[in-house]
Amino acid sequence: MTFGPGPRVALFLGAYFAANAVNGFMPLWFADRGLSPAAIGQILSIASLLRVLAGPQWGSVADRIGKRRPVLTGAAVVASSMALLYLPLGGFLPLLLVAAGQGIASSAINPLIDSLALSLARQGLMEYGPVRSVGSATFMLATAAAGWLMNLFGSTLIPWLLAIGYGSCAVFSRFLPEAATPPAAPRAFAGIALFRIPAFRLAVGSTALIQGAHAAYYGFAALFWRSQGISDRTIGLLIAEGIIVEILLFARGRRVIERLGPAGLTACAAAASIIRWSITALGPPMPVLIVIQILHAATFAMQHLSAMLVLGRSIPPERAATAQALHAALGYGAPGGLMMFLSGFLYARYGGLTFLAMAVIGGSALLLVRPLRRAMA
């Protein structure tokens, strides 16, 4: 492929985020196969837990061989194959086993492609933000397309679309550039040793608090807004607005990112968490809701970019994949699952006031800003 490194990584990200968008419709496919809500929740939670546990192992493998591309190819092939296995199967246990296998395989993809993109950016071969924006844009478009196709043909298409998405990842992975990364020497507990780096610890902690505070938004914002009389179509537009401003920051925010640096980005994300979730809890009128959705660019994208800067600047290149996988597991996966459980408990009892708890959790990352600034000095 004659394209430069940036377009090739963008193609892979587009395929991965398209698969990720389709994966969000799997609960509907499970329900149409007769699974109860409790059984669906068990399948999703077990698959999520396995992703958290497996992700760092994939990172260690990539670091040991000094290459990410073969690991990405293998993981994408397995994930695509697992999607096709859904088709002939039924019943709780077979579907659980397939979902578990797919969760383990797909857990490699996001941290390893992010790690590759950061390594290429560090070498001056591409710019991370604009390339990453392709993933967010594809996620939004694929979500809309999958919903439209489901309206036409029903949920039976979902495993096929998932297989196509991960299969496209496998194809595009063959054209990914490889970053010049020396193989890591075998070392027991190499991942744990990364937590000796203060900046890494602080980045993981900040991500866990700020991104974990999105749990109520991802799980219950649509229900809360619907209870206020907001139509499903308008809810979809509000969610799309958040993704659009996220894309704009990734694509066009280079000067802001460079000026703020990791600590400044985390400070903005934490402060925006306090504002965004506190106002959301009050059930504001539509004009206010439209304005505060702009803060998604801060609460999500700024913290993600802060963490990517920390990992790109403070982690030895030969441990980059392991660090990225640990950040994904402990900054996104585990906190997201715990906060989703907490949000469900709170929302059942307090409704929209759940977002006040998210404001406290996300805002508490302000306590980590000064230490992060010192660690990055």
Secondary structure per residue as TSV (DSSP state, phi and psi in degrees):
chain	resnum	aa	ss	phi	psi
A	1	M	-	360.0	131.0
A	2	T	-	-88.4	-6.4
A	3	F	S	-64.2	156.1
A	4	G	-	-72.5	176.5
A	5	P	H	-58.8	-41.2
A	6	G	H	-58.8	-53.5
A	7	P	H	-61.4	-33.7
A	8	R	H	-69.4	-41.2
A	9	V	H	-66.3	-38.5
A	10	A	H	-62.3	-40.2
A	11	L	H	-60.0	-44.8
A	12	F	H	-64.1	-45.2
A	13	L	H	-59.9	-39.7
A	14	G	H	-60.2	-44.6
A	15	A	H	-65.1	-42.1
A	16	Y	H	-65.7	-45.1
A	17	F	H	-71.3	-27.5
A	18	A	H	-64.5	-44.9
A	19	A	H	-62.3	-40.4
A	20	N	H	-62.3	-39.1
A	21	A	H	-65.3	-44.1
A	22	V	H	-64.1	-35.7
A	23	N	H	-59.1	-27.5
A	24	G	T	-66.0	-16.2
A	25	F	T	-93.6	-2.6
A	26	M	H	-59.4	-36.0
A	27	P	H	-55.6	-35.1
A	28	L	H	-67.5	-39.1
A	29	W	H	-64.6	-43.5
A	30	F	H	-59.4	-44.1
A	31	A	H	-62.8	-39.6
A	32	D	H	-70.9	-13.6
A	33	R	T	-94.4	9.8
A	34	G	T	92.4	7.3
A	35	L	-	-78.5	142.5
A	36	S	-	-76.9	161.4
A	37	P	H	-55.8	-38.3
A	38	A	H	-64.2	-42.0
A	39	A	H	-66.9	-39.3
A	40	I	H	-62.4	-43.5
A	41	G	H	-61.7	-38.5
A	42	Q	H	-65.9	-42.9
A	43	I	H	-61.9	-47.5
A	44	L	H	-65.5	-40.6
A	45	S	H	-69.1	-40.0
A	46	I	H	-67.2	-42.5
A	47	A	H	-62.2	-38.9
A	48	S	H	-65.3	-42.8
A	49	L	H	-62.3	-41.9
A	50	L	H	-66.2	-34.0
A	51	R	H	-62.2	-42.1
A	52	V	H	-62.2	-42.0
A	53	L	H	-74.5	-34.8
A	54	A	H	-83.0	-31.1
A	55	G	H	-52.0	-51.9
A	56	P	H	-61.2	-29.7
A	57	Q	H	-67.2	-39.3
A	58	W	H	-61.9	-41.8
A	59	G	H	-61.3	-40.8
A	60	S	H	-63.6	-39.7
A	61	V	H	-62.4	-45.8
A	62	A	H	-62.1	-40.7
A	63	D	H	-67.6	-37.4
A	64	R	H	-63.7	-38.8
A	65	I	H	-92.4	-8.5
A	66	G	T	72.8	15.2
A	67	K	-	-140.3	140.7
A	68	R	S	-101.5	-30.2
A	69	R	H	-59.4	-47.7
A	70	P	H	-64.6	-32.5
A	71	V	H	-68.2	-42.6
A	72	L	H	-61.7	-41.9
A	73	T	H	-62.4	-48.8
A	74	G	H	-62.2	-42.6
A	75	A	H	-64.7	-41.2
A	76	A	H	-67.4	-39.0
A	77	V	H	-62.9	-44.8
A	78	V	H	-64.8	-43.8
A	79	A	H	-62.3	-39.7
A	80	S	H	-66.2	-41.3
A	81	S	H	-64.3	-40.2
A	82	M	H	-62.7	-37.4
A	83	A	H	-61.3	-39.8
A	84	L	H	-69.3	-27.5
A	85	L	H	-68.2	-20.9
A	86	Y	T	-59.7	-33.5
A	87	L	T	-61.6	-46.1
A	88	P	T	-87.3	-3.0
A	89	L	-	-101.6	161.0
A	90	G	-	-155.6	164.9
A	91	G	S	92.6	156.2
A	92	F	H	-63.8	-54.6
A	93	L	H	-63.9	-47.7
A	94	P	H	-59.6	-41.5
A	95	L	H	-68.8	-35.0
A	96	L	H	-61.9	-43.9
A	97	L	H	-63.3	-41.3
A	98	V	H	-66.2	-45.7
A	99	A	H	-61.2	-37.6
A	100	A	H	-64.8	-45.4
A	101	G	H	-62.1	-41.0
A	102	Q	H	-68.1	-37.6
A	103	G	H	-62.1	-42.5
A	104	I	H	-63.6	-45.0
A	105	A	H	-66.9	-47.8
A	106	S	H	-70.8	-17.3
A	107	S	T	-64.8	-17.4
A	108	A	T	-76.5	-28.0
A	109	I	H	-72.5	-53.6
A	110	N	H	-61.9	-51.4
A	111	P	H	-64.6	-34.9
A	112	L	H	-73.8	-37.2
A	113	I	H	-72.2	-34.2
A	114	D	H	-64.7	-42.0
A	115	S	H	-62.6	-42.4
A	116	L	H	-63.6	-44.2
A	117	A	H	-62.0	-41.3
A	118	L	H	-65.5	-40.5
A	119	S	H	-63.5	-42.0
A	120	L	H	-66.4	-38.0
A	121	A	H	-65.5	-39.6
A	122	R	H	-63.8	-30.7
A	123	Q	T	-85.0	0.9
A	124	G	T	77.3	18.2
A	125	L	S	-90.8	-15.0
A	126	M	-	-163.0	169.7
A	127	E	-	-111.0	128.5
A	128	Y	H	-64.4	-50.5
A	129	G	H	-56.3	-55.5
A	130	P	H	-60.0	-36.5
A	131	V	H	-68.5	-42.4
A	132	R	H	-64.7	-29.1
A	133	S	H	-62.9	-26.7
A	134	V	H	-62.1	-38.9
A	135	G	H	-61.5	-46.5
A	136	S	H	-64.2	-41.7
A	137	A	H	-64.7	-41.9
A	138	T	H	-65.8	-38.1
A	139	F	H	-58.7	-45.3
A	140	M	H	-64.5	-46.1
A	141	L	H	-67.2	-40.4
A	142	A	H	-67.7	-35.0
A	143	T	H	-61.9	-46.2
A	144	A	H	-64.1	-42.4
A	145	A	H	-66.4	-41.6
A	146	A	H	-65.6	-39.9
A	147	G	H	-62.0	-41.1
A	148	W	H	-64.7	-43.7
A	149	L	H	-66.3	-35.9
A	150	M	H	-65.9	-36.7
A	151	N	H	-62.5	-32.3
A	152	L	H	-83.5	-42.8
A	153	F	H	-120.2	-5.0
A	154	G	-	85.4	178.0
A	155	S	G	-73.4	-10.3
A	156	T	G	-58.3	-22.8
A	157	L	G	-75.3	-18.8
A	158	I	H	-58.4	-50.0
A	159	P	H	-60.0	-36.9
A	160	W	H	-62.6	-45.5
A	161	L	H	-63.6	-38.3
A	162	L	H	-64.4	-42.9
A	163	A	H	-63.2	-39.8
A	164	I	H	-64.2	-43.2
A	165	G	H	-61.3	-51.8
A	166	Y	H	-69.4	-33.8
A	167	G	H	-62.9	-37.6
A	168	S	H	-64.9	-35.9
A	169	C	H	-59.2	-43.6
A	170	A	H	-62.1	-41.3
A	171	V	H	-66.1	-50.5
A	172	F	H	-67.8	-25.1
A	173	S	H	-63.4	-27.1
A	174	R	T	-67.6	-18.1
A	175	F	T	-105.0	2.0
A	176	L	-	-67.6	141.8
A	177	P	-	-72.8	157.9
A	178	E	-	-105.8	132.9
A	179	A	-	-77.7	148.1
A	180	A	-	-75.8	92.3
A	181	T	-	-125.0	123.1
A	182	P	-	-69.9	143.3
A	183	P	-	-60.6	140.8
A	184	A	-	-79.9	139.2
A	185	A	-	-67.0	141.6
A	186	P	-	-56.5	131.0
A	187	R	-	-153.2	125.2
A	188	A	T	-65.9	137.1
A	189	F	T	58.1	37.6
A	190	A	H	-62.6	-37.0
A	191	G	H	-65.5	-43.6
A	192	I	H	-61.3	-36.2
A	193	A	H	-62.2	-24.2
A	194	L	G	-64.6	-24.8
A	195	F	G	-74.1	-3.5
A	196	R	G	-74.7	-16.0
A	197	I	S	-84.2	112.7
A	198	P	H	-55.9	-42.7
A	199	A	H	-63.1	-37.3
A	200	F	H	-66.0	-45.9
A	201	R	H	-57.4	-44.4
A	202	L	H	-69.9	-36.4
A	203	A	H	-65.0	-44.3
A	204	V	H	-63.1	-43.5
A	205	G	H	-63.2	-43.0
A	206	S	H	-64.7	-43.2
A	207	T	H	-63.4	-42.9
A	208	A	H	-58.3	-42.2
A	209	L	H	-73.7	-48.6
A	210	I	H	-75.6	-47.0
A	211	Q	H	-73.1	-34.7
A	212	G	H	-61.5	-30.8
A	213	A	T	-69.4	-8.4
A	214	H	T	-80.0	-4.6
A	215	A	H	-58.4	-44.1
A	216	A	H	-64.6	-34.1
A	217	Y	H	-66.4	-49.9
A	218	Y	H	-67.6	-35.2
A	219	G	H	-89.9	-33.4
A	220	F	H	-135.8	-1.6
A	221	A	H	-61.6	-43.5
A	222	A	H	-61.7	-41.6
A	223	L	H	-65.1	-42.0
A	224	F	H	-64.8	-44.0
A	225	W	H	-67.6	-37.8
A	226	R	H	-62.9	-36.9
A	227	S	H	-65.7	-19.1
A	228	Q	T	-90.0	3.7
A	229	G	T	89.6	11.0
A	230	I	-	-81.5	132.8
A	231	S	-	-70.8	157.6
A	232	D	H	-61.5	-36.5
A	233	R	H	-63.0	-44.1
A	234	T	H	-66.4	-38.0
A	235	I	H	-59.8	-43.5
A	236	G	H	-59.7	-39.7
A	237	L	H	-67.8	-36.9
A	238	L	H	-63.9	-43.4
A	239	I	H	-65.1	-41.3
A	240	A	H	-63.0	-36.9
A	241	E	H	-58.3	-44.0
A	242	G	H	-60.5	-41.6
A	243	I	H	-68.1	-36.9
A	244	I	H	-63.8	-44.9
A	245	V	H	-68.4	-31.7
A	246	E	H	-60.9	-46.1
A	247	I	H	-60.7	-43.7
A	248	L	H	-61.4	-40.1
A	249	L	H	-67.3	-44.4
A	250	F	H	-58.9	-42.7
A	251	A	H	-81.7	-36.5
A	252	R	H	-122.7	7.1
A	253	G	-	-99.0	24.4
A	254	R	H	-58.7	-44.0
A	255	R	H	-65.6	-41.0
A	256	V	H	-63.1	-44.0
A	257	I	H	-62.6	-46.6
A	258	E	H	-65.5	-36.8
A	259	R	H	-70.6	-41.4
A	260	L	H	-78.1	-39.0
A	261	G	H	70.8	177.1
A	262	P	H	-58.1	-47.4
A	263	A	H	-66.0	-41.1
A	264	G	H	-65.9	-38.9
A	265	L	H	-65.1	-42.3
A	266	T	H	-65.5	-39.5
A	267	A	H	-60.7	-44.0
A	268	C	H	-64.8	-41.1
A	269	A	H	-65.0	-42.3
A	270	A	H	-68.1	-43.2
A	271	A	H	-64.4	-40.2
A	272	A	H	-65.4	-31.7
A	273	S	H	-61.4	-43.7
A	274	I	H	-60.6	-47.2
A	275	I	H	-68.1	-50.1
A	276	R	H	-63.2	-50.1
A	277	W	H	-76.4	-30.0
A	278	S	H	-65.6	-44.7
A	279	I	H	-69.0	-39.5
A	280	T	H	-58.0	-39.8
A	281	A	H	-61.0	-26.0
A	282	L	T	-81.6	-5.3
A	283	G	-	61.2	57.1
A	284	P	-	-70.2	164.3
A	285	P	-	-65.5	162.8
A	286	M	H	-55.2	-44.6
A	287	P	H	-58.0	-38.3
A	288	V	H	-69.1	-41.0
A	289	L	H	-61.8	-39.7
A	290	I	H	-62.6	-41.2
A	291	V	H	-66.8	-45.3
A	292	I	H	-74.4	-17.0
A	293	Q	G	-65.0	-22.2
A	294	I	G	-60.5	-28.1
A	295	L	G	-68.1	-6.9
A	296	H	H	-60.0	-31.0
A	297	A	I	-61.9	-29.1
A	298	A	I	-88.3	-52.8
A	299	T	I	-64.8	-36.2
A	300	F	I	-97.5	-60.8
A	301	A	I	-68.4	-40.4
A	302	M	I	-64.6	-41.1
A	303	Q	H	-69.4	-37.4
A	304	H	H	-60.8	-45.4
A	305	L	H	-67.8	-35.6
A	306	S	H	-58.8	-48.4
A	307	A	H	-64.1	-39.0
A	308	M	H	-64.5	-38.0
A	309	L	H	-63.4	-43.3
A	310	V	H	-61.9	-48.1
A	311	L	H	-64.5	-37.5
A	312	G	H	-69.0	-28.4
A	313	R	H	-100.0	-23.6
A	314	S	H	-113.9	-10.4
A	315	I	S	-101.4	132.0
A	316	P	-	-57.4	139.3
A	317	P	G	-54.6	-34.6
A	318	E	G	-75.2	-6.7
A	319	R	G	-117.5	13.0
A	320	A	H	-64.3	-42.4
A	321	A	H	-66.6	-41.1
A	322	T	H	-61.9	-44.4
A	323	A	H	-62.8	-41.8
A	324	Q	H	-64.8	-40.7
A	325	A	H	-67.8	-38.9
A	326	L	H	-65.6	-40.6
A	327	H	H	-62.7	-41.3
A	328	A	I	-64.8	-40.8
A	329	A	I	-73.2	-45.8
A	330	L	I	-94.9	-17.4
A	331	G	I	-94.8	-33.2
A	332	Y	I	-111.5	-57.5
A	333	G	I	-63.1	-63.0
A	334	A	H	-64.3	-48.1
A	335	P	H	-63.0	-37.4
A	336	G	H	-61.3	-42.6
A	337	G	H	-65.3	-43.5
A	338	L	H	-65.8	-42.5
A	339	M	H	-69.8	-31.7
A	340	M	H	-65.5	-41.4
A	341	F	H	-62.0	-46.6
A	342	L	H	-62.4	-41.2
A	343	S	H	-64.1	-40.1
A	344	G	H	-62.8	-41.5
A	345	F	H	-62.8	-46.0
A	346	L	H	-70.9	-41.2
A	347	Y	H	-65.2	-35.9
A	348	A	H	-62.1	-26.2
A	349	R	H	-104.3	-34.4
A	350	Y	H	-123.3	-1.5
A	351	G	G	61.4	-133.6
A	352	G	G	-63.1	-19.1
A	353	L	G	-63.7	-13.5
A	354	T	H	-53.1	-34.0
A	355	F	H	-66.8	-22.5
A	356	L	H	-65.4	-38.0
A	357	A	H	-63.8	-38.0
A	358	M	H	-66.0	-34.5
A	359	A	H	-63.8	-40.5
A	360	V	H	-67.2	-44.8
A	361	I	H	-64.8	-51.0
A	362	G	H	-65.5	-40.7
A	363	G	H	-66.9	-25.2
A	364	S	G	-65.4	-15.9
A	365	A	G	-64.9	-15.3
A	366	L	G	-58.6	-28.3
A	367	L	G	-67.2	-18.8
A	368	L	G	-95.6	-5.8
A	369	V	H	-66.3	-50.0
A	370	R	H	-63.3	-46.3
A	371	P	H	-59.2	-36.2
A	372	L	H	-66.5	-39.4
A	373	R	H	-63.0	-40.5
A	374	R	H	-66.5	-40.9
A	375	A	H	-65.9	-29.8
A	376	M	H	-92.4	-4.2
A	377	A	-	-68.0	360.0
